[in-house]
Amino acid sequence: MRVDLFDFELPPESIALRPASPRESARLLVVRPGAEPPLVDATVADLPSWLRAGDALVFNDTRVIPAELHGVRIREEARAGVAFNLIERVDASHWRAFARPGKRLKAGDRVLFGATGSACQLGEAWASVTAKDDDGVVDLAFDLAGPDLDAAIRALGSMPLPPYISARRKADDADTRDYQTIYAREEGAVAAPTAGLHFTPALMDRLAALGVERHFVTLHVGAGTFLPVKVDDTADHKMHFESGTLGADTAAALNAVRARGGRIVAVGTTSLRILESACDEAGRLAPWSGATDIFITPGRRVRSVDALMTNFHLPRSTLFMLVSAFSGLDRMRAAYAHAVATGYRFYSYGDASLLFPDPT
């Protein structure tokens, strides 16, 4: 399909720089293809009224690491400040990362993060640039590895806010709390599963009292999730890989939900992507673990879930293509036009939508 079909105009003022407070006060646009009215304005606090006993919510319990690192590039006597957003771990000591400004770097450069001194001292880490791509992505080989490198990143890094936020303000202490779901557990993501940011303990309690089950999968979100597609045709786009796990007990429990007439509701596109990676043609789930580069575009039927809660996504992004595959491209273009016109807040800290599938 032509990528320009997934483009739309979004005013800069529609991009949220801070989350709603409390989290569940965010707006919720309910999209119901084939129903009247097809679009309903609500709030996240109203979510229980759109679910029923026996339904199951599926959350992604990945935990965001402080993947934004600021350092000094050292090349002989020359020094220059440079920032990195870690995007993909290659092995125990190697990461791929976006560099800002990337023009200052070349293979062979040394980078010091933290205080001056040797790589083994507390409060610092050294890395070498081993490769650089044309799009500003570099390979970093750290002098530390494994748990020692993990500890250094935790000590030296900050929350990796998406570029549409970080370009307008710096991360601060509030983001340490705001850019993490309340149920985050499995460390490894470099971006948050943002639909889950709307949930509070009080909302979880109300859903449980209604009889809605909660289940957890893990998909470590990569920064590539949010990038616009730069090719002209979706067939030419190379999808990024993300690693994750769907446990045997969870797969069996979700299959049982559907067997007794309940609905599976994915909280976030990351939850949906791992469920789609783990299901068969009939939508039946099996235990799964590994890396997925699944690319869901219109024409591909989503089999594993019956509804999707997700935030509002970037134009020309794989995530807008995914929601268009689920609820229909024309319906989602209309829903996004309505959201812009009525003041919904977009992207990671923005409002949410609850999508039901296109019956066709």
Secondary structure, DSSP 8 states (H G I E B T S, - for coil): -BGGGG-----GGGB-SS--SSGGGSEEEEE-TTSSSSEEEEEGGGGGGG--TT-EEEEE-EEE---EEEEEEEETTEEEEEEEEEEEE-SSSEEEEEEETGGG--TT-EEEEESSS-TTSTTEEEEEEEEE-TTSEEEEEESS-HHHHHHHHHHH-B----HHHHTTS---HHHHHHTS-TT--EEEESS--GGGGG--HHHHHHHHHHT-EEEEEEE---GGGG-B--SSBGGG-----EEEEE-HHHHHHHHHHHHTT--EEEESHHHHHHHHHTB-TT--B--EEEEE-----TTS---S-SEEEEE---TTBHHHHHHHHHH-HHHHHHHHHHHHHTT--BSTTS-EEEE-----
